[in-house]
Amino acid sequence: MNQAPPVVAMRDITKRFGDVVANKAVDFTLREREIHALLGENGAGKTTLMRILYGLYQEDAGQIWVRGEPVAIRSPRDAIALGIGMVTQHFALVPPMTVTENVILGTTDGLRLNLKAAHQKVAAAAERFGLSINPRALVEDLSVGEQQRVEILKALYRHAEVLILDEPTAVLVPQEVEQLFDSLRRLQEQGLSVVFITHKLHEVMAITNRVTVLRDGRVAGTVITRETDQAELARMMVGRATFNIPERENGHQVAERALVLEEVTALNNDGQPALKRVSLTVRAGEVLGLAGVSGNGQAELAEVLSGTRAVHRGRVLVHGRDVTNANPDAIMAAGVGRIPEDGRANVVSEMTVAQNIALEHLGDFTRRGQLDRRQMRAYAQKLIDEYQIKARPDDAIRTLSGGNLQKVILARVLARHPRVLVVSQPSRGLDVGATSYVRRRLLEQTDQGAGVLLISEDLDEVLALSDRIAVIYEGEIMGVLKPAEATVEQLGLLMAGVQA
């Protein structure tokens, strides 16, 4: 039995931000050569705990040991000196520089640099760690997955023995996820220990050895991965059983065309084509999922359908009515409801819940030029009760959690009984319970005959909710498939621009 001390031991770690306690007496142990998942709902304290380990934050109480020795980590420099590296969701790379220059940045002494020798050294390191990367390539020319490998190589080049990965698969297509997992398994065999922060339960089951679950800043439990399952992990995360999404009857009769895009071309803010002859049909009573990696025209498409971005060529029809380049009010009047990607950007933070709910149809609450605030509050209370929103009508909207804010936006839009619903990233940043609730509400709309265009970068979400799946890449529709006929590999290739 190996009695060696753990690589990292964090004991009784407490961290406060003002009145908010992000971590409460947290214990966390990382063993040598293990991949350890850190799970929890949004705001559970996962990233805070790892930022303490990496020296970005300092604990208010508690102690950290590295290989059995007590340490004080007051900066990332301290962490790196102790063999701890961290790759965040937002990469710290210099795009115009080469891979080599990014990897060695800050590690060289003096002003002179033998770039040829440096390329050879980085190439040797990449080969040793099994990270396929061209040292001479410019970072700006690399895919997101390749840029992530550069970040990992940077940490390993600095002799990291512990690697913290914060939501590492969030921006990757399925093939890149598998490449990442292959790399992590090889590095694990070479002695690396990994902390893997993620909200994707199937990835936890696929890649990790142990799982620590945080709930409300405390440890809900630590389990061996092979001795648990996704249902138990979800219960640990939320403290209760989650609500299951009902099975989709993907084949129910859908006839009437609710939303039609005919060869729609639109430009981005730089005047370049963001959408290229996009043709799509969403029928009444169905969910058409739009899958794709972020930045491939999804945001511009949502803006076209909300009346905030011009159509350069082509037409947009809602139940046969031409709404091409109509303003937002006219599109709303045609029966289109929009659940936006960024909830907080679509409310007025200084207004109350009641005011935000009424915001898009204040005329309904106006009598002889005067706003009927009593009626507005009563209407808000009705929706608060119906949508199980943890708030009062006169609460400032800025005080609501992400899940409750999303429910306010759902209530505001769905109470108008839209005939077409355009939904962008509906569960991004939400915990398991709120995600389940939002998805069930969306499916209820199809039962009432609405056509739903679901724009999501979460492939699991698209597969779970959609009757058909369209894949977008660089503003073009690569194909439309039925979920039962689509494999993750096939979708991943289409999302990467490869015709399967």
C-alpha positions, 0 to 999 in steps of 0.5 A: 500500500502506497503511504506517500502523502497526497500531492495536494491536501487542502484542509478547512479552507474558508474564503469570504467575499464581503458577506458571501462565504464562497468556501466553508471549511472545505477539505480537498485531497489530490493524489498522485497520478489521479484525475479528480473532478470538482463538481457543483452547481453554479456558484458552489465554490469550485473555481474559488477553491482552485483559484486559492490553490493557484494563488489568485485568491488567498484563503481566510482560514485553513491550510494547504499542504503540497507533498506533505509540506505546509505551504503558503501560496500567495501568487501564481508564481508561488504555485508554479514554483510548487509545481501547480499549473492552471488552465482557465476557460479564457486562454492567456496567450499572445495571438500574433506570437508563435507557440514557442514564444508563448510557451517560453514567455517569462521563463528566459533570462536576459534579452538574447533568445536563440529561437531555433534552439527554443523551437527544438526544446518546445518540440521535444517537450511537446513530443515527450508529453504527447501534445501534437502541436507545431512550435513554429505556428502562430497561435492566432492560426490555431484551432481552439483545441490546439490553443488549449494544448499550448496552454497545457504545454506552457504549464508542463514546460514550467514543470507542473506536476499538478494541472488544474483545468477549469471547464476545459471542454466548454469550447471544444467540439467532440473530437477535440474533447476526445483528443484532450482526454487522450492527452490527459490519460497519457500525462497521467501515466507520466505522473501528472495529477489533474483537477478537472472542473466541469458541469458535464456529468458524462465527462466525469464518468469518462475521464476521472478517478475520483469526484468531490462535489461542492454544494453551497461552498461545502463538500457534499461528498467525495466518491470513487468514480467507478463506484457511482453514477450520474444520477447519484452525482446529480443528487449530491450536487443539488441535494435532491433528485433532479426533474427528468426531461420527458422523452421526446416523441420525435416523429409527432405530426408537424406540418405548418411552417412556423418560421422559414429562412430563405437563403438569408445572408447577414454581415457581422460588425466588421462588414464580413458575411456572418450568415451565408445563404442560410435556409432553415424551416421550423415547423409548428410543434417541433424543436429545431436545434442549431448546433455549432461551436461558438462564433459561427454565426449563431449570435448574428442569426438570433439578432436577425430573428429579433430585428436587431441585425439587418438581412443583407439578402434573403427572406424571413417568414413567420407563418407565411408573413414576411418579416425581413428587416422588420423592427423588434416590435413588428417581429414580436407582433408577428408572434416571435418570442426571444429567450436571449443568450445573456439574461442580464443584458436583457433586463434593466438591473435598476428596475424591479421584477414587476417592471422588467416583466412588463417592460416589453408590453407597457401599453397593457398596463397604461390607462389614460397615459398613466401606468397602473402599477398595482395591475403591473405588480398583480400580473408579476405576482401571478407569473412569479407563482406560476413560474416558481420564481424566488422573488417578490414583484418589488425586488430589484432584478439585479438581486436574483440568481441566474436561474431565477433571472432566466425564469423571469425572462421565460415568464415575460416571453411565454406569457405572451403565447408566442407562435415561434420561439427563438432560444439562445443558450437557455441553460448556460450558467444554470444549475441542474435543477434550473436547467431541467425546469427551463427545458421542460418549459420549452418543451411545453411550448411545442405541445401548445403548437409553437415552433422552437429554434434552439440555438445551443453550444451544448450538444447534449442539450441539442440532442435531448430536446430537438426533433431535428438538428441543423449544424452551422459552421462559419455561417453556413448550414452544414446539414440537417439530421434527426437525433436518432440518426446522428452520432456525436462523431458525425455532428462533431465533424459537421461542427468542425466544417467537415462534411460527414 
